[in-house]
């Protein structure tokens, strides 16, 4: 697409407006001068030819685009896919300039960057002055040679530190986080998601994909065990390095550095990654690149140390490290030090695992960002101050001054250990929690999945529709999480459907509160269980009657069309419709459910496509019989569905009773075939009332 960033902005505005717009209006929306916009418009007509869209203008009127709607839509779609840089946003533009220099530090003309960003050379010159200030702390200098161009000068080690710092500070890498969390998913599907405007998009997508594939082919616990940010940093570090090598920019060898790392386990791991890159890209990669990948791995944070026997042996063998860890615990709080040292998760998986890469970072002056630092200092001030003393142990043993971001991470580990220590002193119970949305089967199910994954065995979770909050549910549930207003008098925490991190913490606080409360007495447990069963059945009967439908469909409808309609009738979700259809098909293959002698079909199945029992009927529009051969001349098709999980016996008994009534009571079938929906619903109510009375008599 031969459009400058400014041209892309102009086209997006014009396509959105889809009418005549004045140049003055365009300039105001873009926060540019009218003259600048007019200059961009001069080149627009030629660039639009391949899209069958014509740029039109009329003096005193304005500008507009002409063309077929589908051609305009195609153009808009392609513009939306591009990561359009708002060149008027100085901060964003300067970030991009920094990354361009970091990607390729070879000599470039001022015009190269001016053309790339669609701004004047004077603007780029001012941006470069700001870039010089950013590079200065890393001992790097932007060198301007009149008549030749611009380049960056400094040691490679400092350049790599600058690159890592830029990655930590600026890049929103949700794309790579998705890959980190779902390593087995098709990577191409993730890359094709163009909705995000992340800065990674100005890297080569294909290159990024291939690098990720190379890293994933290296099966090693240390890579799987990297934290999200460390994984992201490694991917971007390697991608930029490969990009530079492909551009024939080869680093100078540093034999001393390579020799100091050669034979190290992390160096061998880095070598395996580099070997995959060599095969994939068919390029020569010098040993110095292996050394830098090794340093990146050594400086990365890990989630935990896997406690297999080999890992335990390695950690146990590092006596000096464990000695320092013990001294750090003693310094934190002598009163509880002995108890903290019994917490293997804290000592081995937490503090020792954290200390190893911390020492590498400190030794190599590698900075680390801690986005939670201010929150930790405010919310856990006492623990943070104690960890200042803990950091002094590191300085005493190794001579490294520990910066505040590192102290913040120490505070996280010690804080978590103190929480575990306190929790072991208390008896906890499982918390009964409810999630409420409009129906109980949509958003609430997605929320339940995330909450269950977070709390696991600590909670008993139930999804409710807003109309399902009966007295028993309210009494049985400790607290509810809801996305919409609820009138009932209960402990309700209101949240957004997507559950932000802050909302998850609020839920966690509520769970901690309730799990420390004593459980209700058990003297009325049997009676309570009976009430629960009665309440459940009453709720299901009410739902079944309310949701009953008598639907007319084409007299010539086939069995397949009937199943499709049955799925659509129950749910708007395609995956659930498919579950319903497949379940009914499977049941039919086990033995026909068509009864021509009785003039009806009784289609029934258990399926995850529904969350409540279903009873519904389909009749031909003509009022006579279905004519398709596979519908066997029946006059009505009754569909009964029950959920796969939970209360199987109660649901089966209730639907079984209705099946019995269809055969025994001619009135039931005749009403379904000849009367209206409300008539059937009234009769259905009478039969189910009788069934409910019989159920109560058996209690």
C-alpha positions in Angstrom: 0.0 0.0 0.0 1.7 3.2 -1.2 0.2 5.6 1.4 2.2 7.8 3.8 0.9 7.7 7.4 -0.8 11.1 6.8 -2.5 9.8 3.6 -3.8 6.9 5.6 -5.2 9.2 8.2 -6.9 11.4 5.5 -8.4 8.3 3.8 -9.8 6.9 7.1 -11.5 10.2 7.9 -12.9 10.5 4.4 -14.2 7.0 4.4 -15.8 7.4 7.8 -17.5 10.6 6.8 -18.5 9.3 3.4 -19.5 12.7 2.1 -18.0 16.0 0.9 -15.6 17.3 3.5 -13.7 20.6 3.4 -9.9 20.7 3.5 -10.2 23.0 6.5 -12.3 20.4 8.4 -9.7 17.7 7.5 -6.9 19.8 8.7 -8.7 20.5 12.0 -9.4 16.8 12.6 -5.7 16.0 11.9 -4.4 19.0 13.9 -2.3 20.0 10.9 -2.1 23.1 8.7 -4.4 23.4 5.7 -1.4 23.7 3.5 0.2 20.4 4.8 -3.1 18.5 4.1 -3.3 20.0 0.6 0.2 18.8 -0.1 -0.7 15.2 0.9 -4.0 15.4 -1.2 -1.9 16.0 -4.4 -0.6 12.5 -4.4 -3.8 10.7 -3.3 -5.4 10.2 -6.7 -2.6 8.2 -8.1 -2.3 6.0 -5.1 -6.0 5.1 -5.1 -6.1 3.8 -8.7 -5.6 0.1 -7.8 -8.5 0.2 -5.4 -11.1 1.5 -8.0 -11.7 4.5 -5.8 -11.5 8.0 -7.2 -10.4 11.1 -5.3 -12.6 14.1 -6.2 -12.2 17.8 -5.3 -14.0 21.0 -6.1 -12.8 24.5 -5.2 -15.1 26.1 -2.6 -16.9 22.8 -1.9 -14.4 20.3 -0.6 -13.1 16.7 -1.3 -14.7 13.3 -1.4 -14.2 9.7 -2.6 -16.2 8.1 -5.4 -16.5 4.3 -6.0 -18.5 1.2 -5.4 -19.4 0.5 -1.7 -17.5 -2.8 -1.7 -14.3 -1.1 -3.1 -14.5 1.5 -0.4 -15.0 -1.2 2.2 -12.0 -3.1 0.9 -9.8 0.0 1.1 -11.0 0.8 4.6 -10.4 -2.8 5.7 -6.8 -2.7 4.5 -6.2 0.7 6.1 -7.6 -0.7 9.4 -5.2 -3.6 9.2 -2.2 -1.3 9.0 -0.7 -0.1 12.3 -1.2 3.6 11.4 1.2 5.9 13.1 -0.4 9.2 14.2 2.5 11.4 13.1 1.0 14.3 15.0 1.5 12.4 18.3 5.1 13.5 19.0 5.6 11.0 21.9 4.5 8.1 19.8 6.5 9.2 16.8 9.7 9.5 18.9 9.2 6.1 20.3 9.0 4.7 16.8 12.1 6.6 15.8 14.0 5.1 18.8 12.9 1.6 17.7 13.9 2.2 14.1 17.4 3.2 15.2 17.6 0.2 17.6 16.4 -2.2 14.8 19.0 -1.0 12.4 21.9 1.2 13.5 23.5 1.4 10.1 24.0 4.8 8.5 20.7 6.4 7.4 20.0 9.8 5.7 17.8 12.3 7.5 15.4 12.0 4.5 15.0 8.2 5.2 13.3 8.9 8.5 11.5 12.0 7.2 9.9 9.9 4.4 9.2 6.9 6.7 7.2 9.0 9.1 5.8 11.5 6.6 7.1 14.6 8.4 9.6 17.3 7.5 13.4 16.8 8.0 13.3 19.7 10.5 10.8 17.7 12.6 13.0 14.6 12.4 16.0 16.6 13.4 14.2 17.8 16.6 13.1 14.2 17.3 16.7 13.1 17.0 17.7 15.6 19.7 15.2 14.0 22.0 16.5 10.6 21.1 20.0 11.7 22.0 18.8 12.4 25.5 17.2 9.0 25.8 20.4 7.2 24.6 22.8 9.2 26.8 22.4 7.2 30.1 23.5 4.1 28.1 26.7 5.8 26.9 25.4 5.8 23.3 25.7 8.8 21.0 23.8 9.7 17.8 26.5 10.8 15.3 25.3 13.1 12.5 27.7 13.4 9.5 26.7 16.1 7.1 26.3 14.7 3.6 26.5 11.1 4.8 23.7 10.5 7.4 23.0 9.5 10.9 24.3 6.5 12.9 24.6 5.5 16.6 27.9 4.9 18.3 28.9 3.0 21.4 29.7 -0.4 22.9 27.6 -3.3 21.9 26.9 -4.2 25.5 25.5 -0.7 26.1 23.5 -0.9 22.9 21.9 -4.2 24.2 21.1 -2.6 27.5 19.3 0.2 25.7 17.4 -2.3 23.6 16.2 -4.2 26.6 15.3 -1.0 28.4 13.2 0.1 25.4 11.4 -3.2 25.3 10.6 -3.1 29.0 9.4 0.5 28.9 7.4 0.9 25.7 6.1 -2.2 24.0 2.6 -3.4 24.5 3.0 -7.0 23.6 -0.4 -8.6 24.1 0.2 -10.5 20.8 3.2 -12.3 22.3 1.5 -12.8 25.6 -1.2 -14.7 23.7 1.4 -16.9 22.3 3.1 -17.3 25.7 -0.2 -18.4 27.3 -1.4 -20.6 24.4 1.8 -22.0 23.0 0.0 -24.8 21.2 -2.4 -22.6 19.3 -2.0 -21.9 15.6 0.4 -18.9 15.6 -0.9 -17.7 12.2 -4.4 -17.1 13.7 -2.9 -15.0 16.4 -0.8 -12.9 14.0 -3.8 -12.3 11.7 -5.6 -10.4 14.5 -5.1 -6.9 13.4 -7.3 -5.2 15.9 -4.5 -4.2 18.3 -2.3 -1.3 17.4 0.8 -2.6 19.2 4.2 -1.3 18.3 5.5 -4.8 17.4 3.7 -4.4 14.1 6.4 -2.3 12.7 8.6 -5.4 13.1 8.2 -7.9 10.3 5.3 -10.2 11.2 6.7 -13.1 9.3 10.1 -12.7 10.9 8.5 -12.5 14.4 6.5 -15.7 13.7 9.5 -17.6 12.6 11.5 -16.6 15.6 8.8 -17.7 18.0 8.5 -21.0 16.2 12.3 -21.5 16.6 12.1 -20.8 20.3 9.1 -23.1 20.8 10.9 -25.9 19.0 13.5 -25.8 21.8 11.8 -28.0 24.4 13.4 -26.9 27.7 11.8 -26.3 31.1 13.7 -23.1 31.6 11.9 -21.5 28.6 8.5 -22.8 29.7 9.2 -21.5 33.1 10.0 -17.9 32.1 7.6 -15.3 33.3 5.4 -13.5 30.7 7.6 -10.4 30.5 10.8 -12.4 30.3 9.4 -14.5 27.5 8.3 -11.4 25.6 11.7 -9.8 26.1 13.5 -12.9 24.8 11.3 -13.1 21.7 11.8 -9.4 20.8 15.6 -9.5 21.6 16.1 -12.4 19.3 13.8 -11.0 16.5 15.7 -7.7 16.4 19.0 -9.5 16.4 18.0 -11.7 13.5 16.7 -8.6 11.7 20.1 -7.0 12.0 22.0 -10.1 10.8 19.7 -10.4 7.8 20.6 -6.8 7.1 24.3 -7.8 7.0 25.1 -6.0 10.3 27.4 -8.4 12.1 28.6 -7.8 15.6 32.3 -7.8 16.5 33.4 -10.9 18.4 34.1 -10.6 22.1 36.2 -13.6 23.0 36.4 -12.8 26.7 32.7 -12.7 27.1 32.2 -15.9 25.1 34.9 -17.7 27.1 33.4 -16.6 30.4 30.1 -18.2 29.5 31.2 -21.2 27.4 30.1 -24.5 29.0 27.4 -22.8 31.2 24.0 -24.6 31.0 22.3 -21.5 29.9 24.9 -21.0 27.2 24.1 -24.4 25.9 20.4 -23.5 25.9 21.1 -20.3 24.0 23.2 -22.4 21.5 20.2 -24.6 20.9 18.0 -21.5 20.2 20.6 -20.1 17.8 21.0 -23.4 16.0 17.3 -23.4 15.3 17.6 -19.8 14.0 20.5 -20.8 11.7 18.4 -23.7 10.2 15.3 -21.5 9.9 16.9 -18.5 8.3 19.9 -20.2 6.6 22.3 -17.6 8.0 25.6 -17.6 9.9 25.1 -16.4 13.5 28.4 -15.5 15.3 29.1 -16.9 18.8 28.8 -13.4 20.3 25.0 -13.6 19.6 24.9 -16.9 21.5 26.5 -15.1 24.4 24.0 -12.3 24.4 21.0 -14.7 24.3 22.6 -16.5 27.2 22.9 -13.3 29.2 19.2 -12.5 28.4 18.2 -16.0 29.7 20.3 -15.6 32.8 18.8 -12.1 33.5 15.3 -13.3 33.0 12.9 -14.0 35.9 11.5 -17.5 36.2 8.1 -18.4 37.6 9.6 -21.1 39.8 12.2 -23.7 40.0 10.8 -27.1 39.0 11.3 -29.3 42.0 12.4 -32.5 40.3 15.3 -34.3 41.8 17.9 -32.8 39.4 16.6 -29.3 40.2 16.7 -29.9 44.0 20.3 -31.2 43.7 21.4 -28.2 41.7 19.9 -25.8 44.2 21.1 -27.7 47.2 24.6 -27.7 45.7 24.7 -24.0 45.6 25.6 -23.6 49.3 26.7 -20.0 49.0 23.4 -19.0 47.4 21.3 -20.8 50.1 23.4 -19.3 52.8 22.6 -15.9 51.5 18.9 -16.7 51.2 18.9 -17.9 54.9 20.7 -14.6 55.9 18.1 -12.6 54.0 15.3 -14.4 55.9 17.0 -13.8 59.2 17.3 -10.1 58.4 13.7 -9.8 57.4 12.2 -10.9 60.7 14.2 -13.0 63.3 10.9 -13.8 65.1 9.4 -15.8 62.2 12.6 -16.7 60.4 12.5 -20.4 61.5 8.9 -20.8 60.2 9.6 -19.1 56.9 12.6 -21.4 56.3 10.2 -24.4 56.5 8.3 -23.0 53.5 10.0 -24.8 50.6 7.8 -22.9 48.1 9.3 -19.7 49.4 12.9 -20.7 50.0 13.6 -22.8 46.9 10.8 -22.0 44.4 10.6 -18.3 45.4 13.6 -16.6 46.9 16.4 -18.8 45.6 14.9 -18.9 42.1 14.6 -15.1 42.1 18.0 -14.4 43.5 19.9 -16.3 40.7 18.8 -14.0 37.8 18.9 -11.0 40.1 22.6 -11.4 40.7 23.2 -11.7 36.9 21.3 -8.5 36.3 23.1 -6.6 39.1 26.5 -7.9 37.9 25.8 -6.8 34.3 24.1 -3.5 35.2 20.9 -4.8 33.6 17.9 -2.7 34.6 14.5 -4.2 35.3 11.2 -2.5 35.3 8.7 -3.1 38.2 5.2 -1.8 37.2 3.9 -2.6 40.7 6.6 -0.7 42.6 4.5 2.3 43.7 1.6 0.1 44.6 3.9 -2.2 46.7 5.4 0.8 48.5 2.0 2.2 49.3 0.0 -0.9 50.1 2.8 -3.0 51.8 5.0 -0.2 53.2 6.2 -2.2 56.2 7.2 -5.3 54.2 8.9 -3.0 51.6 11.0 -1.3 54.3 12.0 -4.6 55.8 13.1 -5.7 52.3 15.5 -2.7 52.2 17.3 -4.3 55.1 17.2 -7.7 53.2 18.8 -6.0 50.2 21.7 -5.0 52.3 22.5 -8.7 52.8 23.1 -8.9 49.0 25.3 -5.8 49.0 27.3 -7.2 52.0 27.9 -10.5 50.2 28.3 -9.5 46.6 29.0 -5.7 46.6 26.0 -4.9 44.4 23.7 -2.0 45.3 20.1 -3.2 44.9 17.7 -0.6 43.2 14.1 -0.1 44.3 12.5 -2.1 41.5 14.5 -5.2 42.6 13.6 -4.5 46.3 9.9 -4.4 45.1 10.2 -8.0 43.7 11.8 -9.1 47.0 8.8 -7.6 48.8 6.4 -9.7 46.7 8.2 -12.9 47.6 8.4 -12.1 51.3 4.8 -10.8 51.4 3.5 -14.0 49.8 5.4 -16.1 52.3 3.9 -14.1 55.2 0.4 -14.6 53.8 1.0 -18.4 53.6 2.3 -18.4 57.1 -0.8 -16.7 58.4 -3.1 -18.9 56.4 -1.6 -22.0 57.9 -2.7 -20.8 61.3 -6.3 -20.7 60.4 -9.0 -23.3 59.6 -10.6 -22.5 56.3 -13.7 -23.7 54.6 -14.9 -23.8 51.0 -16.8 -20.6 50.1 -20.2 -20.8 48.3 -20.2 -18.2 45.6 -22.7 -17.3 42.9 -22.2 -15.5 39.5 -25.2 -13.6 38.2 -26.0 -12.5 34.7 -29.2 -12.0 32.7 -29.7 -15.7 31.8 -27.2 -17.7 33.7 -25.8 -19.3 30.6 -24.0 -16.5 28.7 -21.5 -14.1 30.3 -21.8 -15.8 33.7 -20.4 -19.0 32.2 -17.3 -17.2 30.9 -16.9 -15.5 34.3 -17.2 -18.8 36.1 -14.5 -20.3 34.0 -12.0 -17.6 34.9 -13.0 -17.5 38.6 -12.8 -21.3 38.9 -9.4 -21.3 37.3 -8.2 -18.7 39.8 -9.6 -20.1 43.0 -9.8 -23.8 42.2 -10.8 -25.8 45.2 -11.3 -22.8 47.5 -14.8 -22.1 46.2 -18.1 -23.8 45.2 -19.3 -21.8 42.3 -22.8 -21.6 40.8 -24.1 -19.6 37.8 -27.5 -17.9 38.1 -29.8 -16.0 35.9 -31.2 -12.9 37.5 -34.6 -14.6 37.9 -33.1 -17.7 39.5 -32.2 -16.0 42.8 -34.9 -17.7 44.9 -34.8 -17.7 48.8 -32.9 -21.0 48.9 -30.2 -19.8 46.5 -29.8 -16.6 48.6 -29.5 -18.5 51.8 -27.2 -21.1 50.5 -24.7 -18.6 48.9 -22.1 -16.7 50.9 -21.9 -13.9 48.3 -22.6 -13.1 44.7 -20.7 -11.5 41.8 -23.0 -9.7 39.4 -22.8 -7.8 36.2 -26.2 -6.1 36.6 -28.3 -4.6 39.4 -29.9 -7.2 41.7 -32.8 -6.3 44.0 -32.4 -9.2 46.5 -31.0 -8.5 49.9 -27.7 -10.3 49.7 -23.9 -9.7 49.7 -23.4 -8.7 46.1 -20.1 -7.6 44.5 -20.8 -5.7 41.2 -18.2 -6.2 38.5 -17.7 -5.8 34.7 -18.2 -8.9 32.5 -14.4 -9.0 31.6 -13.3 -9.1 35.3 -10.4 -6.7 35.6 -7.4 -7.4 37.8 -8.7 -5.0 40.4 -12.1 -6.8 40.4 -10.4 -10.2 40.8 -8.6 -8.9 43.8 -11.9 -7.6 45.3 -13.3 -11.1 44.8 -10.2 -12.7 46.4 -10.6 -10.4 49.4 -14.2 -11.5 49.8 -13.3 -15.2 49.5 -10.6 -14.7 52.2 -13.1 -13.1 54.4 -15.8 -15.9 54.1 -13.4 -18.8 54.2 -12.3 -17.8 57.7 -15.9 -17.6 58.9 -17.3 -20.7 60.7 -19.4 -23.0 58.6 -23.1 -23.2 59.3 -24.3 -25.8 61.8 -25.1 -29.3 60.5 -28.1 -30.2 62.8 -30.6 -29.5 60.0 -28.5 -30.9 57.2 -30.9 -33.5 56.0 -33.9 -31.1 56.1 -31.8 -28.5 54.3 -30.9 -31.1 51.6 -34.6 -31.9 51.1 -35.4 -28.2 50.8 -32.6 -27.9 48.2 -34.0 -30.7 46.1 -37.6 -29.4 46.3 -36.4 -25.9 45.4 -34.3 -27.3 42.5 -37.3 -29.2 41.0 -39.6 -26.2 41.5 -37.2 -24.0 39.6 -36.8 -26.5 36.8 -40.5 -26.9 36.4 -41.1 -23.2 36.3 -38.3 -22.8 33.7 -39.6 -25.6 31.5 -43.2 -24.2 31.4 -42.0 -20.7 30.8 -39.6 -21.7 28.0 -42.0 -24.1 26.2 -42.6 -23.2 22.5 -45.0 -24.6 19.9 -43.3 -23.8 16.6 -44.7 -24.1 13.1 -42.2 -25.1 10.4 -42.5 -25.9 6.7 -44.6 -28.9 5.9 -41.9 -30.2 3.6 -39.1 -29.8 6.3 -36.6 -32.6 6.4 -35.2 -34.3 9.6 -32.0 -32.2 9.2 -34.0 -29.0 8.9 -36.0 -29.9 12.0 -32.8 -30.5 14.0 -31.4 -27.2 12.8 -34.5 -25.4 14.0 -34.4 -27.2 17.3 -30.9 -25.9 17.9 -31.7 -22.4 16.9 -34.8 -22.4 19.1 -32.8 -23.1 22.3 -29.7 -20.9 22.0 -28.1 -18.1 19.8 -24.6 -19.7 20.2 -23.4 -21.7 17.2 -21.3 -24.1 19.3 -24.2 -25.0 21.6 -26.6 -25.4 18.6 -24.1 -27.9 17.1 -24.0 -29.8 20.4 -27.8 -30.1 20.4 -28.0 -31.2 16.8 -25.2 -33.8 17.1 -26.8 -35.2 20.4 -30.2 -35.7 18.7 -28.6 -37.3 15.7 -26.6 -39.7 17.8 -29.7 -40.7 19.8 -31.6 -41.4 16.5 -28.9 -43.7 15.3 -29.3 -45.8 18.4 -33.0 -46.5 17.6 -35.7 -44.5 15.8 -37.7 -42.1 18.0 -40.4 -41.7 15.3 -43.8 -43.3 16.2 -46.0 -43.1 13.1 -48.8 -45.1 14.8 -49.1 -42.3 17.3 -48.5 -39.6 14.7 -45.5 -38.0 16.6 -41.8 -38.2 17.1 -40.3 -38.0 20.5 -36.7 -36.7 20.0 -34.7 -36.6 23.2 -31.0 -36.5 24.3 -28.6 -35.4 27.0 -26.4 -32.5 25.8 -24.0 -29.8 27.0 -25.8 -27.5 24.6 -28.5 -26.7 27.3 -28.2 -25.9 31.0 -31.8 -26.6 31.9 -34.4 -29.2 30.8 -36.2 -28.4 27.6 -39.7 -29.5 26.3 -40.7 -28.0 23.0 -42.9 -29.0 20.0 -42.7 -28.5 16.2 -45.8 -28.9 13.9 -46.3 -28.5 10.1 -47.6 -25.2 8.9 -50.4 -26.9 7.0 -51.8 -28.4 10.2 -51.7 -31.8 8.5 -48.6 -34.1 8.3 -45.0 -33.6 7.4 -44.3 -34.7 3.8 -40.5 -35.3 3.7 -39.7 -39.1 3.5 -37.5 -39.0 6.6 -40.3 -37.3 8.6 -42.5 -40.4 8.1 -45.8 -38.5 7.9 -45.9 -37.5 11.6 -48.1 -34.6 12.8 -45.8 -33.3 15.6 -42.2 -33.6 16.7 -41.6 -33.2 20.4 -38.0 -32.4 21.4 -36.9 -33.0 25.0 -33.4 -32.1 26.1 -31.6 -32.4 29.5 -28.2 -31.1 30.6 -25.3 -33.5 30.7 -24.2 -32.7 34.2 -26.0 -32.2 37.5 -29.3 -33.5 38.9 -29.5 -36.2 36.2 -32.0 -38.3 38.0 -34.4 -35.4 38.8 -34.3 -34.2 35.2 -34.8 -37.7 33.7 -37.7 -38.4 36.0 -39.5 -35.2 35.1 -39.1 -35.5 31.4 -39.9 -39.2 31.6 -43.2 -38.4 33.2 -44.1 -36.1 30.3 -43.2 -38.8 27.8 -45.5 -41.2 29.7 -48.3 -38.6 29.5 -47.9 -38.2 25.7 -48.6 -41.9 25.3 -51.3 -42.3 28.0 -53.2 -39.1 27.6 -54.7 -38.5 24.1 -55.6 -35.0 25.2 -51.9 -34.0 25.6 -50.9 -34.9 22.0 -54.2 -33.6 20.5 -53.6 -30.3 22.2 -50.1 -30.1 20.8 -51.2 -30.9 17.3 -54.4 -28.8 17.1 -54.4 -26.0 19.7 -52.3 -22.9 20.3 -49.1 -22.5 22.4 -50.9 -21.1 25.5 -53.3 -24.0 25.5 -50.4 -26.5 25.5 -48.6 -24.5 28.2 -51.7 -24.6 30.5 -52.0 -28.4 30.1 -48.3 -28.8 30.6 -48.6 -26.8 33.8 -51.4 -29.1 35.1 -49.4 -32.3 34.4 -46.3 -30.9 36.0 -48.3 -29.7 39.1 -49.5 -33.3 39.5 -46.0 -34.6 39.1 -44.7 -32.1 41.7 -47.4 -33.2 44.2 -46.5 -36.8 43.8 -42.8 -35.9 44.3 -43.6 -34.1 47.6 -45.6 -37.2 48.8 -42.6 -39.4 48.3 -40.3 -37.1 50.3 
